[in-house]
């Protein structure tokens, strides 16, 4: 796809890296010198250094034996080490929490499309040739005498200047269909465009069932990474435009209503974290819920299985369907809704589902309904920490035989506390006696 344009004489300044990382990379370069090895900084961090964007994920590759070199680094600096022999890669975790991946320069071959590759040792140029896009196929040497030397054999800098996403060879998407989602993710993150041939190759690959051959965890990883972008609404629209949502489910539609909900997620999340500081929201899951918010339970269940979501993720995504609409209608009703009624309506929903309530309402209208919803959500978050003074043991002491009625009585009692009908333990006891009579 691109001629060899080795601009080896150019030097990239690594001074934008945090001091700790920069010092460590220089030390690693000197250690490689001692062992007669060549070590390089590779991947997205090189691209983002050139774009002057923050990215401190350090990926290194070593000509010869990366795992042996990683063991040397781990011994020298007391880092924890995890080795992945199949991919000739090791992960180091330093005492201060810093993580670095070190790999052996390698080439990859694919016995079948969409499967994981077979790995063989190779030169740095061959290693770069297996990357997904030209903008990710650059390296910076770390050895002392060559520190900062840029290797750009496939025109990555040219494509950065032209704001272009370009694959390195015509079989790229067939070899690894996850690159289809990665291309869209990078295109939207940087505001770049897919180069004409790359777009044609992507469309060809997308028109087949190659993506269907991806395992659930690999597809899940790419989808959740895409949904974790700062504002993935454009990327989701691009997936819909290229008919890629069918690989989650062929009846997953990107209707105008769904699009409004998806577009409203950032505002909904911002309100939530501002109002409930310390609350941690799984944003990709919110987007997945928004995307499937008009789908039937059967469609959502199939999508959950296709993505091999964890039990907790599946529970959250599964709660985002038609029940949300029914509850939302009641919560935005201007009639009288007691605090305990709102509590029971919202009980059991995850925080991500509550954010989805907001996004749905923001996508429909502003005004009274939105203010009512925000007020009732705020009250619910306060009330869900409330507990009654009386317990099952107290009910037994009051002469009530243990049984299922305990749950009913304590729920009624909690409702009365939430509504302010009872405020003291004495009033709780009086309430229980009256209710029993």
C-alpha positions in Angstrom: 0.0 0.0 0.0 2.9 2.3 0.7 6.5 2.6 -0.5 9.4 2.3 1.9 10.2 5.9 3.0 12.7 5.3 5.7 13.3 8.7 7.4 15.8 7.3 9.9 17.7 10.5 10.3 14.8 12.3 11.9 14.9 12.7 15.7 11.7 12.8 17.8 11.8 14.6 21.1 10.5 12.5 23.9 10.6 15.4 26.4 6.8 15.6 26.4 6.8 12.3 28.4 6.6 12.5 32.2 10.1 12.8 33.7 9.8 9.3 35.3 9.0 7.6 32.0 11.7 9.5 30.1 14.4 8.7 32.6 13.4 5.0 32.6 13.4 4.8 28.8 16.9 6.3 28.7 18.0 3.7 31.3 16.4 0.9 29.3 18.3 2.1 26.2 21.6 1.9 28.1 20.8 -1.6 29.3 20.1 -2.6 25.7 23.5 -1.2 24.8 25.1 -3.4 27.4 23.5 -6.5 25.9 24.1 -5.6 22.3 20.3 -5.3 21.6 18.3 -2.7 19.7 15.2 -1.5 21.6 12.4 0.7 20.2 9.4 2.6 21.5 6.4 1.6 19.2 2.7 2.0 18.8 0.2 4.7 19.6 2.6 6.6 21.9 4.9 7.4 18.9 1.9 8.6 16.9 0.6 10.7 19.8 4.0 12.2 20.5 4.0 13.5 16.8 0.4 14.7 17.2 1.4 16.4 20.5 -1.4 14.4 22.3 -1.1 12.8 25.7 -0.5 9.0 25.7 1.7 7.4 28.3 1.1 3.8 27.4 4.7 2.6 26.8 5.1 -0.3 24.3 8.6 -1.4 23.5 10.0 -3.9 21.1 13.4 -5.5 21.0 15.3 -7.1 18.1 16.4 -10.6 19.1 14.7 -11.7 22.4 12.2 -9.4 24.0 11.2 -11.7 26.8 14.9 -12.3 27.9 15.4 -8.5 27.8 12.1 -7.9 29.8 13.5 -10.3 32.5 16.7 -8.2 32.6 14.7 -5.0 33.1 12.5 -6.7 35.7 15.5 -7.9 37.7 17.3 -4.5 37.4 14.3 -2.5 38.7 12.4 -4.9 40.8 9.4 -5.0 38.5 6.7 -7.7 38.4 6.7 -9.7 35.2 4.0 -11.6 33.3 5.2 -13.5 30.2 3.0 -14.4 27.1 5.2 -16.9 25.2 2.8 -17.3 22.3 3.0 -13.7 21.3 6.7 -13.2 22.4 5.5 -10.5 24.8 6.0 -9.6 28.5 4.3 -7.1 30.8 6.3 -5.3 33.5 4.7 -3.6 36.5 7.1 -1.4 38.4 6.9 -0.8 42.2 5.3 2.6 41.6 2.6 1.1 39.4 4.1 2.1 36.0 3.4 -0.6 33.3 5.5 -1.3 30.2 4.9 -4.0 27.6 8.1 -5.4 26.0 7.8 -7.6 22.8 10.2 -9.3 20.4 10.2 -7.8 16.9 8.1 -10.3 15.0 6.1 -11.0 11.9 2.7 -12.6 11.8 0.9 -14.9 9.4 -2.7 -15.8 9.5 -3.6 -19.5 8.8 -7.3 -18.3 8.5 -8.9 -14.9 8.5 -10.1 -13.6 11.9 -8.0 -16.1 13.9 -5.1 -15.2 16.0 -1.8 -15.1 14.1 1.2 -17.4 14.0 4.3 -15.4 15.3 7.9 -15.6 14.0 11.0 -13.5 14.8 11.7 -10.6 12.4 13.5 -7.3 12.0 12.1 -4.0 13.2 11.0 -3.1 9.7 9.1 -6.4 9.3 7.6 -5.8 12.8 6.3 -2.4 11.7 4.8 -3.9 8.5 2.4 -6.1 10.5 0.8 -3.1 12.2 -2.8 -2.0 11.4 -2.3 1.5 9.9 0.6 3.6 8.7 0.1 6.1 11.5 0.7 3.3 14.0 3.7 1.8 12.1 6.5 4.0 13.4 9.1 3.4 16.0 11.6 5.5 18.0 14.9 4.0 18.9 16.0 4.1 22.6 19.6 3.0 22.5 22.0 5.7 23.8 23.7 6.6 20.5 20.4 6.6 18.6 18.0 7.9 21.3 15.0 9.5 19.6 15.8 8.3 16.1 12.5 7.9 14.2 11.8 4.9 11.9 9.0 5.6 9.5 9.2 3.1 6.7 5.6 3.3 5.6 4.8 7.0 5.5 3.1 7.4 8.8 4.2 11.0 9.2 2.9 11.8 5.8 -0.5 10.4 6.7 -0.6 12.2 10.0 -0.1 15.5 8.1 -2.8 14.5 5.6 -5.1 13.4 8.5 -5.5 10.0 6.8 -6.1 6.4 8.0 -4.4 4.0 5.6 -3.8 0.3 5.9 -0.4 -1.2 5.0 -1.6 -3.9 2.6 -4.7 -4.9 0.8 -5.3 -8.1 3.0 -5.2 -6.2 6.3 -8.9 -6.3 7.1 -9.2 -10.0 6.0 -6.2 -10.9 8.3 -7.7 -9.1 11.3 -11.3 -7.9 11.0 -11.0 -6.1 14.4 -9.1 -3.5 12.3 -12.4 -2.5 10.8 -13.6 -1.1 14.2 -10.2 0.3 15.0 -10.2 2.3 11.7 -13.5 3.9 12.6 -12.3 4.5 16.2 -9.2 6.4 15.0 -11.0 8.2 12.2 -13.4 9.7 14.7 -11.0 10.2 17.5 -8.6 12.3 15.4 -11.1 13.8 13.0 -9.2 12.0 10.2 -10.6 10.4 7.0 -10.3 6.9 5.7 -8.0 6.9 2.6 -10.0 6.0 -0.5 -8.5 2.5 -1.1 -8.7 1.7 2.6 -12.3 2.7 2.7 -13.0 0.4 -0.3 -11.1 -2.5 1.4 -13.0 -1.9 4.6 -16.4 -1.9 2.9 -15.5 -5.1 1.0 -14.5 -6.8 4.3 -17.6 -5.5 6.1 -19.9 -6.8 3.3 -18.7 -10.4 4.1 -19.2 -12.4 7.3 -15.6 -12.1 8.4 -16.5 -10.3 11.6 -18.9 -13.1 12.4 -15.8 -15.3 12.7 -14.4 -13.2 15.5 -14.6 -14.7 19.0 -17.0 -12.9 21.4 -14.2 -11.6 23.7 -12.3 -10.1 20.7 -15.4 -8.4 19.3 -16.4 -7.2 22.8 -12.9 -5.7 23.3 -13.1 -3.6 20.1 -16.8 -2.5 20.7 -16.1 -1.4 24.3 -12.9 0.4 23.3 -14.9 2.3 20.6 -17.6 3.1 23.1 -15.0 4.3 25.6 -13.9 7.1 23.3 -14.6 10.7 24.6 -17.7 11.0 22.5 -18.4 7.9 20.5 -21.7 9.1 18.9 -20.0 9.8 15.6 -18.3 6.5 15.6 -21.6 4.7 16.3 -23.2 6.6 13.4 -20.3 5.5 11.2 -20.9 1.9 12.2 -24.6 2.3 11.3 -23.6 3.9 7.9 -21.3 1.0 7.1 -24.0 -1.5 8.2 -21.7 -2.9 10.9 -24.2 -2.9 13.7 -25.6 -6.1 12.2 -22.7 -8.0 13.7 -24.1 -7.2 17.2 -27.6 -8.2 15.9 -29.1 -8.0 12.5 -32.2 -6.2 14.0 -30.2 -3.6 15.9 -31.5 -0.4 14.4 -30.0 3.1 14.7 -33.3 4.9 14.6 -33.6 8.7 15.1 -34.8 8.1 18.7 -31.9 5.8 19.5 -29.5 8.4 17.9 -31.0 11.2 20.1 -30.5 9.0 23.2 -26.9 8.1 22.3 -26.1 11.7 21.6 -27.5 12.8 25.0 -25.3 10.3 27.0 -22.4 12.8 27.6 -24.8 15.4 29.1 -26.5 12.7 31.2 -23.2 11.4 32.5 -21.9 14.9 33.2 -25.0 15.7 35.3 -24.8 12.4 37.2 -21.1 12.7 38.2 -21.6 16.3 39.1 -24.6 15.5 41.3 -23.3 12.3 42.8 -19.5 12.8 43.2 -17.7 9.6 43.8 -20.1 7.6 41.7 -18.3 5.5 39.0 -20.2 5.1 35.8 -19.2 2.4 33.2 -19.7 4.7 30.2 -19.2 2.1 27.4 -22.0 0.0 29.1 -24.3 3.1 29.1 -23.7 3.6 25.4 -24.4 -0.1 24.7 -27.6 0.3 26.7 -28.5 3.4 24.8 -27.7 1.7 21.5 -30.1 -1.2 22.3 -32.7 0.9 24.1 -35.4 0.3 21.5 -34.6 -3.3 20.9 -36.7 -6.3 22.2 -35.4 -8.3 25.1 -34.7 -11.2 22.7 -32.4 -8.9 20.6 -30.6 -7.6 23.6 -30.1 -11.1 25.0 -28.6 -12.3 21.7 -26.3 -9.2 21.6 -25.2 -9.9 25.2 -24.3 -13.5 24.2 -22.5 -12.4 21.0 -20.3 -10.0 23.0 -19.6 -12.6 25.7 -20.4 -9.9 28.3 -19.7 -10.8 32.0 -22.6 -11.6 34.2 -22.5 -8.1 35.8 -22.3 -6.4 32.4 -25.1 -8.6 31.0 -27.3 -7.7 34.0 -26.8 -4.0 33.4 -27.3 -4.1 29.7 -30.3 -6.4 30.0 -32.1 -3.9 32.3 -32.0 -1.1 29.7 -35.0 -2.2 27.5 -38.7 -1.6 27.5 -39.0 -1.5 31.4 -37.0 1.7 31.3 -39.6 3.3 29.1 -42.5 2.2 31.4 -40.7 3.5 34.5 -39.6 6.8 32.8 -43.2 7.5 31.8 -44.3 7.3 35.5 -41.3 9.3 36.8 -41.9 12.2 34.4 -45.7 12.3 35.2 -46.6 15.6 36.8 -49.1 13.9 39.0 -48.4 13.0 42.6 -45.7 10.3 42.9 -44.7 9.6 46.5 -41.0 9.3 47.3 -41.5 5.7 48.2 -43.3 5.0 44.9 -40.3 6.5 43.0 -38.0 4.4 45.2 -39.8 1.2 44.4 -39.9 2.0 40.6 -36.1 2.6 40.6 -35.1 -0.1 43.0 -32.8 -2.7 41.4 -31.7 -0.5 38.5 -27.9 0.0 38.2 -26.4 3.5 38.2 -25.8 3.0 34.4 -29.5 2.4 33.9 -30.3 5.5 35.9 -28.0 7.5 33.6 -29.9 6.0 30.7 -33.2 7.3 32.1 -31.6 10.8 31.9 -30.2 10.3 28.4 -33.6 9.1 27.1 -35.4 12.1 28.7 -32.8 14.5 27.4 -33.2 13.0 23.9 -37.0 13.6 24.1 -37.4 17.0 25.6 -36.2 19.5 28.2 -38.5 21.3 30.6 -40.8 20.0 33.3 -40.4 16.3 32.7 -36.6 16.5 32.8 -36.6 18.6 36.1 -39.1 16.1 37.7 -36.8 13.2 36.7 -33.7 14.8 38.0 -35.5 15.7 41.3 -36.8 12.1 41.7 -33.4 10.5 40.9 -31.7 12.8 43.4 -34.3 11.8 46.1 -33.9 8.1 45.2 -30.1 8.2 45.5 -30.5 9.7 49.0 -33.3 7.3 50.0 -31.5 4.1 48.9 -29.1 4.5 51.8 -32.0 4.7 54.3 -32.6 1.9 56.7 -35.4 1.2 59.3 -34.5 1.1 63.0 -36.4 -2.1 63.4 -35.1 -5.5 62.1 -36.5 -9.0 61.8 -35.3 -9.7 65.3 -37.4 -6.7 66.6 -40.5 -8.1 64.8 -39.9 -11.4 66.5 -39.6 -9.7 69.9 -42.9 -8.0 69.2 -44.5 -11.5 69.0 -44.6 -11.9 65.2 -43.8 -15.4 64.0 -40.9 -15.6 61.5 -42.0 -15.9 57.9 -42.4 -14.2 54.5 -44.5 -11.4 56.1 -41.2 -10.0 57.7 -40.1 -8.9 54.2 -43.5 -7.3 53.5 -43.7 -5.5 56.8 -40.2 -4.2 56.7 -40.7 -2.9 53.1 -43.9 -1.1 54.2 -42.1 0.3 57.1 -39.2 1.5 54.9 -41.8 3.2 52.5 -43.3 5.0 55.5 -39.8 6.2 56.6 -39.0 7.4 53.0 -42.3 9.3 52.9 -41.7 10.8 56.3 -44.7 9.2 57.8 -42.6 7.8 60.6 -39.3 9.3 61.9 -38.5 7.6 65.2 -38.1 4.0 66.4 -41.2 4.5 68.6 -43.2 5.6 65.6 -41.9 2.6 63.7 -43.2 0.3 66.4 -46.5 2.0 66.4 -46.7 1.7 62.6 -46.0 -2.0 62.8 -48.6 -2.6 65.5 -51.2 -0.6 63.5 -50.4 -2.4 60.3 -50.6 -5.8 61.9 -54.0 -5.0 63.4 
